[in-house]
Amino acid sequence: MEHLQERLNGLEDLIAARLSGTSVSFQPIPGAIPVIQVVIGGREELPIFVTASHAQILCICYLWADAEVQPERRVELMEVLLELNPAIPLSSFGRVDGRYMLFGALSANSRAEDIASDIVALSENALEALEALADYLI
């Protein structure tokens, strides 16, 4: 966990600067895999979870759960997600344990500025995805 925290040290200020001074907070999540929760002011319902291995840094933003999808439109939603994937810069749609998400990955050697840019892009993409896909949700 300390290695991940050291790697992300100072990112709050970089992210806040890219968001015109919006508040940003980091919170370590206890567990076997080191994870840092990034909360951006005004977007508290869409925290970003950051973890790292020796090869990559992974950023995940959970969007909604299976239970929030209109059952009769689930197949249509899957098609739309596949079609939207190339149009969402620096992010991809995925699903883990019945939770839909956007995620982005960077090299473990990425500069702090690049990590901050990816987190900001992921947060903005999550907002846009929720707006664009609201018709498929309950």
KELOVEX-494524 format. One record per residue: y, x negated, z of N, C-alpha, C, O, CB in turn. Coordinates in pm, whole numbers, plus 50000, padded with zeros to 5 digits. Glycine has a CB too. Layout:
N
YXZYXZYXZYXZYXZ;...
This chain:
138
498814991650000500005000050000501254991250000502234994349932500005009550122;501224980350076502394971750082502734966049945503904965049909502174960450182;501714962349867501954956949733502664967249645503614963849574500624952549667;502224979649650502864990149571504284992349618505194993549535502065003349580;504504992849748505854994649800506764983049759507914985149723505834996049953;506234970949765507024959349722507354960449573508474957449533506254946249750;506404964649494506584965949349507674976149317508414974549220505264969949281;507774986649398508734997249373510044995449451510945003749441508125010549408;510134984649527511324982049608512574981849520512634974749419511174968749684;513564989649558514824990049486514885000349375515945002449315515114976849430;513765006949346513755016649237514565029149269515095035549178512345020649206;514675032749396515455044549431516865043649372517365053249315515525046449583;517485032049388518845030249338518895030649185519815036449128519425017049389;517925024549119517885024748973517715038948919518365042848823516755015748921;516815046448983516575060348940517815068748965518245076348878515355066349013;518395067349085519605075049119520735072049021521455081048980520055071949263;520885059448982521935055748887521705062348752522655066548687522005040448872;520445063148708520135069448579520345084548585520485091048481518685066248538;520365090048705520545104548724521925107648783522085117648853519455110248815;522895099248755524285101248797524425102948948525195111448994524855113248728;523695094949024523855095049169523035105249244523205106849365525245097149201;522145112349175521265122049242520435114849348520025103449327520345129349140;520195121449460519405115149566517955113249523517385121649453519475123549694;517385102249567515995098949536515375093449664515965084949731515875088649417;514185098249698513505092849815512055089449781511425096049698513555102849933;511545079249846510165074849829509435077249961509965074350069510085059649786;508225082449951507415085050069505985080250043505335085149952507435100150106;505505070650123504095066450107503155077850144503395085050241503795053850194;502095079450066501065089550094499835082050146499275073750074500715098049964;499415084750269498265077650324496985081150249496805092450203498115080950472;496105071450237494815073750173494215060650125494805049950139494975083350056;493025061750068492305049950021493005043249903492955031049887490885053649982;493675051349820494405046149704495895046749737496405057349773494075054349572;496595035449726498025035449755498795044549658498675043149536498585021249750;499575053649713500385062949633501745064249700501865065049822499685076849619;502775064349617504135066749664504605079849599504505081449478505115054749628;505105089049680505675101449630507175099349608507885095149699505405113449728;507635102449487509045101249452509615115349445509135123749369509255093449316;510645117849525511285130949526512725129149479513485121149534511235137649668;513085136649375514415136149317515175148649361514665159849348514355134949161;516375146849411517205157949457517355168649352517655165749236518565152949499;517145181249391517225192549299515935194849224515805204849152518325190349202;514975185749239513685187049171512535185449272511455180549239513555176549057;512805189449394511835187449502510485193949474509455189249522512385192849632;510485204849395509225211749365508385204049264507245207849237509505225849312;508925193249208508215185149108508225170449146508795162149075508845187048968;507595167049260507565152849297506715144849198505845150349130507015151149440;506995132149191506225123149105505435113849196505965108349292507155115149007;504175112249163503295103649241503035090949160502645091549044501965110849276;503265079549225503135066649158502055058549227502025057449349504485058949158;501165052849147500145043949198500005032349099500485033248986498775051349218;499365021749142499245010149055497905003249077497335003449186500405000249081;497424997248970496254988448976496714974748928497904972548907495064993948888;495784965648912496154952448864496634952848719497304943548673494964942848877;496294963548645496624964348502497724974248468498424972448368495394968048426;497894984748549498854994948510499515001748629499045000948742498185005348425;500625008248598501335016848692501215030948636501545033248519502845012448713;500745040148716500535053948672501475063148748501555062548871499065058248694;502195071648674503125081348731502635095248693502395097948575504605078848682;502505104148790501965117548768502905127948828503415126248939500535118848829;503125138648754503885150148803503035162648780502785166448666505285151248733;502605169048888501815181248877502735192948842503805194348900501025184049008;502295201248748503125212248698502705225748754503535232948809503065212648547;501425229148741500915241948790499405240948803498785231448756501325253548695;498835250948869497375251548889496765261848794497465270448741497035255149036;495455260848773494745270248687495065284748722495225293148633493245268048696;495155287648852495385301348897496745306748853496975318848859495275302049048;497635298048811498975302448768499065305048618500115309148569499995292048807;497975302748546497945305048401497465319248375496495323748435497025294548330;498145326248284497695339548244496315337948178496215331248074498735346448146;495275343748235493915341548183493765344648034493065337447962492945349948261;494405355247988494255359247848494995349647752494815350447630494765373547829;495815340747806496575331547721496175316947742496835307847692498065333147747;495095314747817494675301147850494365292847726494825281447716493465301447942;493605298047634493235290647513494485287547431494645276447380492225298847427;495365297247420496615295147347497455284047414498045275747346497435308347340;497495284147548498215273747621497635259947590498385250447569498165276547772;496325258747588495695245847558496115240747420496385228947403494155247047565;496165249647323496595245947188498045241147188498375231147125496435257847090;498885248247260500295244647266500465231047335501265222747290501115255547341;499725228647441499805215747510499425204347418500075193847416498905215647634;498355206247340497955195847245499025193447139499275182047100496645199547177;499655204147094500695202746993501965196447050502675189046980501025216346933;502265199147176503465193747239503315178947278504305171747284503815201847361;502095174547304501875160947353502645150347275503315142147338500415157647349;502605150047141503335139447070504855140847081505575131047062502935139546924;505335152747111506775155147116507395152047253508615152747268507065169447078;506575148847352507065146047487507105130847503506065124747528506165152947598;508265124747489508335110047495507925104547631508325109747736509745105347461;507145094247628506715086647746505825094447842505565089747953507905081747819;505365106247804504535114347891503425120947810503535122747689505375125047964;502345124347881501235131647819500775142447915500885140948037500055121947783;500265153447860499705164047942498275160447979497565153847903499755177747869;497865164948097496495163148141496145173948242496985182148278496295149148201;494905173748287494465183148389493415176348474492465170548422493915196148326;493595177048606492655171248701492415181448811493365186648869493175157748759;491155184248839490795193548947491555206748939492005212049041491055187049081;491695212148818492325225048800493835224848813494455235448825491775234648898;494445213048810495905211948818496415205248691495985194248655496355203848946;497335211848625497945206448504499035196648544499705198348646498515217748414;499205186248463500175175948497500745169448373500205170848262499535165448586;501825162548393502345152948296502165139348358502315137748480503865155848259;501845129448278501695116048333502195105748233502265108248113500235113248370;502535094348286502935082948205502355070448267502175069748389504475081948194;502045060548184501485048048233502265036348174502695036748058499985046948199;502415026148253503095014048211502245001948250501355002948334504515013048273;502524990748189501884978348226502264974848370503374977648414502284966848129;501344968848442501634964348578502734953648578503344951048681500364958948645;502974947648463504014937348451505364942948408506274935248378503574926748353;505504956048404506744962348360507904958748452507734956848572506584977548353;509084957748392510294955048470510654967448551510284978648515511474951048376;511364965548659511784976648746512584986848665512434998948687512634971548864;513424982348573514224991348491513345000348406513645012148386515184983448403;512234994848355511325002748273510575013148357510345024348311510324993548202;510205009348477509525018748567510485030148602510095041848602509015011548696;511725026648633512725036948665512935046248546513005058448564514065030448705;513025040748426513195049048306512025058348287512215069948250513375040248182;510815053648311509635062048294509605073348396509255084648362508365053548306;509975070448519509995080848623511045091448589510785103448603510295074548762;512215087248544513265096748506512805105148387512975117348387514575089448472;512225098748285511745106148167510665116048206510665127348158511205096448061;509745112048294508685120948338509255132948411508815144248389507685113448428;510225130748498510845141748571511555151348477511415163548490511835136248674;512295146048382512995154648285512015161948194512225173548162513975146248201;510955155148154509935161548070509225172848146508885183048087508905151248023;509015170948275508375181448356509255193948360508745205148346508105176348500;510545192148379511455203648379511415210748244511345223048239512895199148411;511465203248136511435209148002510095216047975510065226747913511695198447897;509005210148020507685216147999507565229448072507075239248016506585206548044;508025229848196507965242448271508775253348203508345264848196508465240448415;509935249748153510775259448083510105264147953510075276047923512165253248053;509575254747876508965257947746507685265947760507345273847672508695245147668;506965263947869505645270147884505615281547985504535286448020504645259747924;506755285848033506835296348135506145309348091505615316648174508305299148169;506155312347961505545324747912504025325047933503415335747927505855326647764;503405313647955501955312947973501545313648120500365314148153501425300047911;502535313648208502255313248351502505326748417503315334748370503095302648417;501815328948525501955341448603503235340848684503545350248757500735343648695;
